[in-house]
Every structure is written in structure tokens, then in C-alpha cells.
Amino acid sequence: MRLFTALWPSDEAAAALAEVVGPAPDGWRATDPAGWHITLAFHGEADAAEHAAALDSRAAGLPAPRLRLAGAGAFPRHRWAAVEADPTAAFVELVAAAGGDNERIVAHLTLLIRRSPTARLDLAPPWQDHVGPWWTPPEVTLVASEPAGYRVVHRVPLVTAPA
């Protein structure tokens, strides 16, 4: 199965972002807010039990960073909301524990996917000035990407500071 490791935005953070995203422009497809996530590592076709055991051994007991969605960015076929982490070191540690490459990762939440080669690439997204609320993810998840959507196959709790 196709697997990746991810963090999920809080309901409050997702709702605040959804208020400013707006409809997808011509030539673009909006991602489903129910599937919004921050990928820490993409594993491709892999064994879920093996990755779950590795995630347990490397991520259990790690501190959860505070995160927020703030600003915008682009890849050639994607437009996304940027992710800020505090402290950055805790996010970097989670990426490593997930099996991700901290030299290559760009923390983001994908909002639009280009579906037409003629779609405007100089798109100025309506969320470019968005600064969402901080949240602390309670867990890191191993996720299967399936034709019907995403399915969490394993969860590892993170250490969160008392409120």
C-alpha cells in the first residue's frame, strides 16, 4: 500500500484556513479539506506493519511542536499554505523520526493541484497573507493513500505541554 507519515491540522486551524481559500481557479483542483495534512515523509509502496514499528520506536515520546498555517508557497503543480513550527527543532526531529529528509522537506499543506497545462502559474492565492492559530498535534500518523481517500493505519502519541 502507498504510505506516508503526516500531521493533521486542528479543526480550528483548518476552519480558519478554509475561510480564506476560496474556490479553485480555472485549471486547478482544490484539495478536500477533510484530507488536509502536513506530510513528514512519503514512503511509497511499503509494508504498513514495518513502518508502524519504526515510527513507534523513533517517534514515541517526542515533543510535539506548536504549528500554524501562515503564508503561501508553490511547486510547479501545487499551491500550498506554509507551515511554521515552534520550536523548529521539534518539527525537524519529527521529520527524521518519520523517515523524512530534512534537507528536502518544505513544510506545507497542499490546497490546489494544477490539472491543466494552460493554468496560470503566477497565481496569487487568497491565503497568501493568512496567519492561522497555533495548535499542537497530539499525534503523528502513518497514513495509507487509497482510491477513496486517506486512511490512518497507525498513530503515535506525541508529548504535549500542559495547557
Secondary structure, DSSP 8 states (H G I E B T S, - for coil): -EEEEEE---HHHHHHHHHHH-S--TTEEE--GGG--EEEEEEEE--HHHHHHHHHHHHTT-B--EEEEEEEEEETTEEEEEEEEESHHHHHHHHHHHT--TTT---EEEEEEE--TTS-SS---TTTT-B---B--SEEEEEEEETTEEEEEEEEE-B----
